[in-house]
Amino acid sequence: MMTLEKQLHNAPKNNRYLLMVTVIILLLFTWSITALNFNNIEQSGMVIASNLVKGLLNPDLDLLFDFTSSGIMYLLMETIAIAFLGTIIGSILAIPLAFLSASSIVPSLVAYIIRLLLIVVRTVPALVYGLMLIRVTGPGPFAGVLTIAFVSIGMLSKLFVDAIEDLDTDVLESMASLGCSTMEKIRYGIIPQLFSMFLSIMIYRFDMNLREASVLGLVGAGGIGAPLIFAMNGYRWTEVGSILIGLVLLILIVELFSNRLRSKLVRG
């Protein structure tokens, strides 16, 4: 007991360091507050906010449970399809790029060039990809799928590289000592280690892409975003409420199932 008290008494004092960090945080917080401007909030803005809340509390149930091509359910399914197909395409493209950017597999120069390329891909926002691809393919779900694929490549490749570089090389060395071929090493030594991790990363990215696909509709790339912005511009708040309720429920359900599936994959 006396030894512990003596160690605590002799512990280095970091009060000056904590004080400096606190002062820096307070200065940054004060500087950030100066960016807030409440002068532009007019009476009409408060009316719109109250109407939005009323729309959420009184949604258009006929539109919410409309299963035609113009109904919310159909648009939500279209959003899921855009996110799912875009995730699959992005994952397929990301796997070879991940192996090419793993310094433990390819020469360092090649890995550096591919990683630099992936950094450039990650820096472009999804809406910018959407606006560019709409000019190529025209508005519609296909532009949304391609946008989700491009957005997914950067993050998926980075996470895939981390999984590849954490491979247990002792297994591969043991298989080499047994005279296994390269294909056998890949089939029985690499794929079993990477499959569950890759699939878990893909599910996590799909969860994110579902939100991205919802926003991409704002620029005409299909999904639920376009009807949402049209309803807001037309001040049809009951439609806005029904769309937001359907979107929130969809994201909650998908996140619940994806989290359970990812936890099972991680636990093996």
N, C-alpha and C positions, 0 to 999 in steps of 0.2 A: 504494500500500500504506500509506504514511504517512498519507494522507488518510483512509482507512478507519479506521485505528487512532485518529486524532484524533477522528473522528465518534463512534466507540464510547466513547471516553474522555469526550467532552462530552455523551453522551446523558443525559437526565434520569434520576435515580435514583428508582426506585419501590419501594424496599425497605420503606418504611413502609406503603405501600399493600398490598403482598403480605403483610406481617405482620398487618395488620388483617383482611384477608380470611381468612387462615389461622386466626386466633383465632376469628372468627365461625363458620367452618365447624366447628371443633373443639367450640365451645360448642353448636351445633345438634346435632352428632353425639352429644355427651354427653347432652343433654336428650332426644334420641330414644331412647337406650338405656334410659333410666329407664322408658319405656313398656312394655318387655319384661317379662313375668312368667312365669317358669318353674315357679312353685309349683303351677299348675293341671294340669301334666302328670303324670298318674297312671300306674300300672302298666298299666291297661287301655288307655290311649292308645298306649303303646308296642306292646302286643299288636296293636291295630288297625292300626298302621302296618306292622308286620311282615306281617300278613295281607294288607294291600293290596299290598305288594311281591310276596308270593307269588301273588296273583291276577293281577298283571301278567305274572309269569313263567310262569304256568300258566293261560292264558285258556281259556274255554269255546269251543273251536273249532266245535262244532256250532251254537252260537248266533251265532258270528261269521259263518259261511257259510250262515246260514238266510235264504232268500230269500222267506219268507212275510211276511204283513203284520205279524207280531210279531217278525220277525228284525231284526238290526242293519242289514243292508244296506238293507232297506226304510226303516227309520227314518232312516238317513243320507241316502238319496235324498229323503225328505220334508224333511229339514233343508235340503238344497241347494235344493229347490223353494221353501221358505219364504223363504230368503235371496234367491234370484234374483227371485222375483215381487215381494217387498217392495222390492228395489232398483229394479226397473223402475218401480213405482208412485211411489216416493219421488223418482226422477229426473224423471218426467213432471211431478210437482207442483213440483219445485224449480226447473225451468227458467224458468217465468214469474215466480216469486218472485225469482229471481236478476236478471232484467232489470229488475224493479220496484225492486230495491234497489241498482242500479248508478247512482251519482250522475252518471255521464257520459251517461246516457240519459234518466233521469227527473229532475224537480225534486228538490232536496236534501231538502226536507221529506218528500216521499213516500219517498225512499230511506231516510231516517232512521227513519221509522215502520216500514217493512217490515223493516229490519235489527233494530230493537228487538224486533219480533215473532219473528224467527228466533232471536234470543238467548234469548228465553223458551222457544222450542221445544227448543233445544239443552240447556237446563239440566235438563230432566226426564230421569231415567235410563230405560233401556230396560225394566227390571223394573217400574217404576212405570206406564209406558204399558201393559205387558202386564197388570198387575193391573186397571187401569181398563177396558181393552178386553175382558177376559174377562168382566167383569160385563155388558157390552153384547152381545157376540156369543156368549158361552158359551165353554167351553174347547175347544181344537182348533186346527188349523193356520191357520184364517182369522184368528183373533186374533193369531197370530204374524206373519202377512203384514202386517196393519195396523200392528202394533207396529214391525216393521222399516221400514215405509214412513215412519211418523212420526219415528222415530229418524234416518233417512237425510236427511230434508228439511233439517234445520238445517245439517249439515256440507256436504252437496252444494251448497246454495245459496251458502254462504260461498265455497267453492272455485270455483263457477261464476262468481261475481261477480269474483273475481280474474282469471279468464280473460277475461271480458267487458271489464274495464277495461284489459287489456293488448292490446286489439285494435289492429291497425295501421290507423289512421284515414287514412293517406295513400292506401291502396287505395280507400277509400270516396270520398275527394275526387276521385281520378282517374276513378272511375266516374261521379260526379256531373257532372264536366266533359264526359264523353262523352254525357250525356243519359240515363243509365240511370234506370229507375224505382226506386221503393222496393223492390218485390218482387225486382227484378233485383239490387239491392244486397245484399238478404238472401240470395238464392240463390247469387250468385257472389262476394260480398265478405265476408259474415259467416259463413255456414255452413261454407265450407271452412276458415276459421281456427279455428272453435270445435269442429268435429265431433270431430277426433282428441283434442283436449284434454278435451272433455266425456266421451268414451268412456273415456279413460284414468282419469279421476276416478271414473266409475261402476264400473269394474273394481276399482279400489282400495277403493271403498266396499263392493262385493260381498264382497271378501275379509274385510273387517271384519264385515259382516253375517252371514257364515257362523258366526263365533264367537258373535255375539249370538244367533243362532237356536238354537245349541246350549244356551245358558244359559236361553233363554226357556222351554224345556221344563220347567224346574224349577217354573214357576208354572202349568203346564198349557196352554201355548200351542203345543203340538205339537212334533215333532222328537225328538231323541235324549235331551234333558235329563231328561224324566220317567222313562224306564226306568233311567237312571243313578242318580237319587236314590232310586228305589224299591229298586234292588239294593243301594245303600249302606245304606239303612235296614234292609234285611233281612239285612245282613252276608253277602251272596252275592258274595264277592270275586272268584271266577272270572268271573262275569258282568260285574262292574265292570271287570276287566282286559280282557275282550274288547271292551266298549263303548269304553273309553279308547283301546285300540289302533286300533279302527276309526275313531274320531274323529280321532286324531292323523294317521293315514295319509290320511284325507280332506282335512284341512286342508293337509297338506304337498303333496299332488297339486294341489289347487286353487291354492295359492300359487305353485307352480312354473309352472303354465300362465299364471296371471294376470300374474306378473312378466315372463314372456317376451312376452306380448301387449302389456302396457303399454310395455315398452321399444321394441317395434317401432312402436307408435303415436307415442311421443314422438320417435323418430328419423324419423318420416314414412315 
